Amino acid sequence: MLVLSVVWLVCILFKVLTVGIWYLYRMGVVLSRLWATKRSFRDHLEHLEDEIKQIETAQQRNAIIKRQLISSIVLWSSVLYIVAFVGYYLFAFPPTWTERFLYAVPFFIAPFIIFLINRYVNYFLEKRYQQCGVKLQQLKAEKKNVLEDVIETESFKNAKELLERFDPESTFLRPSQLNGS
C-alpha cells in the first residue's frame, strides 16, 4: 500500500512538473510574441532575397527533373514495348487468329497507357512549377512593398544603401534624377 502511494505521488509530481514546464514554455512563446522586436528592413530583405533564390533554384531543378523524367519514361517504355513485342513474336506467337488478337491487345493499349502516364507526370510537374512561380511572384511583390516602405521611412543614406543592394534596377535615387532637381 505504501509503495502504491509513493508511486502515485511520484506520478502526480511528474505530471505537475511536465505540465508546468509545458505551461512555462507556452507562456514564453506567448510573451516573446508580445514583446517581439520588429525585424529590420535589412534582415527582412535578406530573408526575402534568400527565399527568392531558393525558389528560383527549385524552379530550375524542377525543369531539369521534368525533362529527364519525361525523356526517360518515353525511352524506357519504348525499349520495353519493343522487347515485349519481339518476345511475343518469337516465343508466344499463337497459331489461331483469335488468340493472336487477344495476345496483341496489350500492344494496342500500351501506347495509350504510356501517353497517359506521360501526361500525368507532365501535369504534376507543371503544377509544381506553377506553384513555385506563384510563390515567387508573391515574394517579389512583398520585396517591392518593403522597398517602398524603406523609401518612405528610412533615412536617405540607409535607403540608398538598401536600394543599391536589393534593387539595383530601381529608378529611385539615380544620379540623373539627383542632378535634375
matplotlib code that plots the C-alpha trace (Angstrom):
import matplotlib.pyplot as plt

x = [0.0, 2.8, 4.6, 1.5, 1.0, 4.7, 4.4, 1.1, 2.8, 5.8, 3.4, 1.5, 4.7, 6.0, 2.7, 2.7, 6.3, 5.8, 2.5, 4.3, 7.2, 4.9, 2.9, 6.1, 7.2, 3.9, 3.9, 7.4, 6.2, 3.2, 5.4, 8.0, 5.3, 4.0, 7.4, 9.0, 11.3, 10.4, 12.8, 14.9, 14.4, 17.8, 17.1, 13.7, 15.1, 17.9, 15.3, 13.2, 16.2, 17.2, 13.7, 13.6, 16.9, 15.7, 12.5, 14.4, 16.8, 13.8, 12.2, 15.4, 15.7, 12.1, 12.5, 15.6, 13.7, 10.8, 12.9, 14.8, 11.8, 9.7, 12.5, 13.3, 9.7, 9.5, 12.8, 12.3, 8.7, 9.7, 12.5, 10.1, 7.5, 9.9, 11.4, 7.9, 6.8, 9.9, 9.5, 5.8, 6.6, 9.4, 8.1, 4.4, 3.1, -0.2, -1.5, -5.1, -6.2, -8.4, -5.5, -3.2, -5.7, -6.2, -2.5, -2.0, -4.5, -1.9, 0.3, -2.6, -3.4, 0.2, 0.9, -2.2, -1.2, 2.3, 0.7, -1.5, 1.4, 3.4, 0.6, 0.1, 3.8, 3.9, 0.8, 2.1, 5.5, 3.9, 1.6, 4.6, 6.4, 3.4, 3.1, 6.8, 6.0, 3.1, 5.2, 8.0, 5.6, 4.3, 7.8, 8.8, 5.7, 6.4, 10.0, 8.8, 6.4, 9.3, 11.5, 8.7, 8.5, 12.3, 12.0, 9.3, 10.6, 14.4, 17.0, 18.4, 21.7, 20.2, 17.5, 20.2, 22.3, 19.4, 18.2, 21.6, 22.0, 18.5, 17.1, 19.9, 17.4, 15.5, 14.8, 14.8, 17.9, 19.7, 22.4, 20.4, 17.4, 19.5, 21.2, 17.9, 16.3]
y = [0.0, 2.3, 1.5, 2.3, 5.6, 6.5, 5.6, 7.5, 10.6, 10.3, 10.1, 13.1, 15.1, 14.1, 15.2, 18.5, 19.2, 18.3, 20.4, 23.2, 23.1, 23.0, 25.9, 27.9, 27.0, 28.1, 31.3, 32.0, 31.7, 34.0, 36.5, 36.5, 37.2, 40.1, 41.8, 40.6, 43.1, 44.2, 42.8, 45.5, 46.2, 44.8, 41.5, 41.3, 42.0, 39.5, 36.8, 37.6, 37.5, 34.1, 32.7, 34.1, 32.5, 29.2, 29.2, 30.1, 27.2, 25.0, 26.0, 25.3, 21.9, 21.1, 22.0, 19.7, 16.9, 17.3, 16.9, 14.0, 12.1, 12.5, 11.5, 8.5, 7.5, 7.7, 5.9, 3.0, 2.5, 2.3, -0.2, -2.3, -2.2, -3.4, -6.1, -7.3, -7.3, -9.3, -11.7, -12.2, -12.8, -15.2, -17.2, -16.9, -16.4, -18.3, -20.4, -19.1, -15.6, -15.1, -15.9, -13.7, -10.8, -11.4, -11.6, -8.4, -6.3, -5.2, -4.0, -1.8, -0.5, 0.1, 3.3, 4.9, 3.9, 5.3, 8.5, 8.9, 8.3, 10.9, 13.4, 12.8, 13.3, 16.4, 17.8, 17.1, 18.7, 21.7, 22.3, 22.2, 24.7, 27.0, 26.9, 27.9, 30.7, 32.0, 31.9, 33.7, 36.5, 36.9, 37.2, 39.7, 41.8, 41.7, 42.7, 45.6, 46.7, 46.5, 48.6, 51.2, 51.3, 51.7, 54.7, 56.3, 55.6, 55.2, 57.9, 58.9, 57.1, 53.8, 53.9, 54.4, 51.5, 49.2, 50.1, 49.7, 46.3, 44.8, 46.7, 47.8, 48.4, 50.9, 54.3, 55.9, 57.9, 57.8, 60.4, 61.8, 62.4, 64.0, 66.4, 67.4, 68.5]
z = [0.0, 0.9, -2.4, -4.4, -2.7, -3.3, -7.0, -7.2, -5.6, -8.0, -11.0, -9.9, -9.2, -12.7, -14.2, -12.4, -13.4, -17.1, -17.3, -15.5, -17.9, -20.9, -19.5, -18.9, -22.5, -23.9, -21.9, -23.1, -26.6, -25.9, -24.1, -26.8, -29.4, -27.3, -26.9, -30.1, -31.7, -35.3, -37.8, -39.5, -43.2, -44.0, -42.2, -43.9, -47.3, -46.8, -45.8, -48.9, -51.1, -49.8, -50.3, -53.9, -54.7, -53.2, -55.3, -58.5, -58.0, -57.2, -60.5, -62.4, -60.7, -61.4, -65.1, -65.3, -63.5, -65.8, -68.9, -67.6, -66.3, -69.4, -71.7, -69.5, -69.5, -73.3, -73.8, -71.3, -72.3, -76.0, -75.2, -73.1, -75.8, -78.5, -76.2, -75.3, -78.9, -80.1, -77.2, -78.1, -81.7, -81.0, -78.0, -77.7, -81.2, -81.1, -84.0, -84.3, -85.2, -82.2, -79.9, -81.8, -81.5, -77.8, -77.2, -79.2, -77.3, -74.7, -77.6, -78.8, -75.3, -74.1, -76.2, -74.7, -71.1, -71.8, -73.2, -70.1, -67.7, -69.6, -69.4, -65.7, -64.9, -67.1, -65.4, -61.9, -62.6, -64.4, -61.4, -59.1, -61.4, -61.4, -57.6, -57.3, -59.8, -57.8, -54.6, -56.4, -57.6, -54.1, -52.7, -55.3, -54.6, -50.9, -51.6, -53.7, -50.8, -48.3, -50.6, -50.9, -47.1, -47.0, -49.3, -47.1, -43.6, -43.7, -43.8, -47.1, -46.5, -45.3, -48.1, -50.7, -49.3, -49.2, -52.7, -54.2, -52.6, -53.1, -56.1, -58.4, -61.3, -59.2, -60.8, -57.4, -56.3, -59.7, -60.3, -63.3, -61.0, -58.3, -60.7, -62.3, -59.0]

ax = plt.figure().add_subplot(projection="3d")
ax.plot(x, y, z, "-o")
ax.set_aspect("equal")
plt.show()
